[in-house]
Amino acid sequence: MRISIIALAIMLSAAPTYAQEIHWEKCRPGQPNTADKTCVVDGDTIWIEGVNVRMEGYDTPEPQTNICGGDREKALAGQASDRLVELLNTRSWSLELSGSQGGFGREIGTICIDGRDVGEILVEERLARWWPDGEEWWCD
């Protein structure tokens, strides 16, 4: 599948579009942050060519910290991560960086799957919430 990545402006001085093949997997615990690191951290964060990108506008349960939902939150986090990997590996997608940084020095970006914000898909499938105003329903 051909992948277009739009505006990796931090790594590239301009905002070109280019295509490449990527086979997405979940990041391994303790995996070093290298210049070619490309993996899914969780349902709302990826690494692509050494750049850590937090998706804009939605939030998924946390796989490591289970902030409020315990085992249920961890299970949903795994499902959200798996679904993002599946979408990236089976559909046409694009990434656009906003040019701003969020917490932990992450770039802020949007992934579109077949032209649709991946956040919409994950929220619709009850694997994510809108951020910042969506209810953390997995905390119940």
N, C-alpha and C positions, 0 to 999 in steps of 0.2 A: 504494500500500500504506500502511496506517495503521501508524504506529510509536509504541510507548509507551516513554517514557524515564522511568525511576523514580529518584528521589532525586538529582537534580542539586543536592545540598544546598549545595555551595560557592557556586554562583551564585544559588541561591534559598534563602531563609532556612528554609523548611520543606522537606518532602520530597514534593512533589506529583507526580502523574502527569499527563502531558499528551501529546497526539498531534500529529504533524506529518509532512509529507512531506520526506524527505531523499533526494537522489540522491548516493550515495557514489562517490567517486573516490579514487585514491591522491594523497597530498600531492605537490605539485610541489617539486623542489629549490629552496631559497631562498624558498619561499612564506612571507610574513610572518605572524606570529602576531597575528591580529586577533580582535575580540570575536565574529565570526561564522565563524571558521575551523572547518570541518567536513570532515575527510578521514581516510583511513587512512594512517598513517605506515608501519606494517609489520604483520605478522600478529598482533602482540600489543599494539599501541599505536594509539590514534586521537586525533583532535581532534574535539570536538563543541561547537559554539557557543562557541569560544574556550577550552575546558577540555581540557587534555591528560590522557588517561586511559590508564593501563597496565593491561592485563588481569591478573587474579589467577589464579595456579595453573598457568600454562603459559608456555612460552618458544618463540619461533620464531627461526630463523637471522637473522643481521643483514645487511641489504642493503648498508650503506655500509662497515662495518668489516671484514667477513668475518674475524672474530676467529680462527677456527681452520680453516675449511674452504675458503678460497680461492674459486675460481670456482664450485665445487659449492655452497658455502654461499650465495653471492649468488644463484644460480639458484633454490635452494630458498626463499630469502627472498622472491624475486619471486613464486613460486608461492603461498606462504602469504598474501602481501598480496593477490594477485589473488583467491584463494579467499575471503578475508574480505570483500572488496568485493562479490564475487558473492553470498555469503550475505546480506549486509546489504541488497542491492538486490533480492533475489528472494524473501526469506522474511520472516516476521513475527519481529521481534526486540524485546528489551527490554534496557535498561542499568540496572544498579544499582551505585551507588558505595558503597564500604565505609565511607567517612568518614575513611579514613587516606590518608596520602601516602607515595609511594615515592621512589625516586631521581629526581633532576632535577626535584623538585617536582611530579611527576605524581600525579594522583588514582589510587587503586586501584579497579578496578571489575570487574564481570562482565557479559558480554553473553550473553544466552540467545537461541538461534535456535529458534523453535517450541518454547520451553520447555526446551531443552537447552543446557547450557554450551557455548559455541563452542569452548572449549579441548578438550573431549571430541571434537568433530568433527575438529578439526585434528590432534590426536594420533592419532586413529583413521586418518586419511588420510596419516599419516607426513609432516605438514607442520609439526609442533611436538613438543615434549617436555613432560612434566610438570615443573614447577618447584617447589622447587629440587632435587629428588632424581632427576629423569630424566636419562638419559645423553644427552649432546650427540652423538648418533650421526652427525650430519653432519660431525663433526670427523675421522672415520676417514679 
